[in-house]
Amino acid sequence: MSVELLLIVAAITYGSRMLGIVVLPVMPPRIAAVLDRMPPALFAGLAMQSLVTPGPELAAPGVVAAAAGALLVAPLRSLPMCLLAGIVAYLLASAIA
């Protein structure tokens, strides 16, 4: 990828986001509340996709351990802590197995 192409893609991306912020009206509070709750549900769906495999068995033990580690710290409501717990759990499961 050339530098020029990267700059064009960046300009399109940032320009479209800034245009949306400037041009679109303020969102009603009820809709904003619903949209604020969507990322965790979408992330959970993506995580579940990696845990379920075709067939009777679960995913690899490291993946299951990472999901369990992230789930244990989820009540803290901190994405960096969830990521860190998932990585630590994955590394521990990989070291044990």
Backbone hydrogen bonds, N-H to C=O, Kabsch-Sander energy under -0.5 kcal/mol:
donor,donor_aa,acceptor,acceptor_aa,energy
6,L,2,S,-2.1
7,L,3,V,-2.3
8,I,4,E,-2.2
9,V,5,L,-2.6
10,A,6,L,-2.4
11,A,7,L,-2.4
12,I,8,I,-2.4
13,T,9,V,-2.5
14,Y,10,A,-2.9
15,G,11,A,-2.4
16,S,12,I,-2.4
17,R,13,T,-1.8
18,M,14,Y,-2.6
19,L,15,G,-2.5
20,G,16,S,-1.7
21,I,17,R,-1.8
22,V,18,M,-2.4
23,V,19,L,-2.9
24,L,20,G,-1.4
32,A,28,P,-2.3
33,A,29,P,-2.2
34,V,30,R,-1.6
35,L,31,I,-2.6
36,D,32,A,-2.1
37,R,33,A,-0.8
37,R,34,V,-0.8
38,M,35,L,-0.8
41,A,37,R,-0.8
42,L,38,M,-2.5
43,F,39,P,-2.8
44,A,40,P,-2.4
45,G,41,A,-2.0
46,L,42,L,-2.2
47,A,43,F,-2.6
48,M,44,A,-2.4
49,Q,45,G,-1.7
50,S,46,L,-1.1
50,S,47,A,-0.5
51,L,47,A,-0.9
51,L,48,M,-0.5
52,V,48,M,-1.9
53,T,51,L,-0.5
53,T,57,E,-0.6
59,A,51,L,-1.1
63,V,60,A,-0.6
64,V,60,A,-2.1
65,A,61,P,-2.6
66,A,62,G,-2.2
67,A,63,V,-2.2
68,A,64,V,-2.4
69,G,65,A,-2.7
70,A,66,A,-2.3
71,L,67,A,-2.2
72,L,68,A,-2.0
73,V,69,G,-1.1
74,A,70,A,-0.5
74,A,71,L,-0.6
76,L,73,V,-1.8
77,R,74,A,-2.2
82,C,78,S,-2.2
83,L,79,L,-2.6
84,L,80,P,-2.5
85,A,81,M,-2.7
86,G,82,C,-2.4
87,I,83,L,-2.4
88,V,84,L,-2.6
89,A,85,A,-2.5
90,Y,86,G,-2.2
91,L,87,I,-2.6
92,L,88,V,-2.5
93,A,89,A,-2.5
94,S,90,Y,-2.3
95,A,91,L,-2.1
96,I,92,L,-2.1
97,A,93,A,-2.3
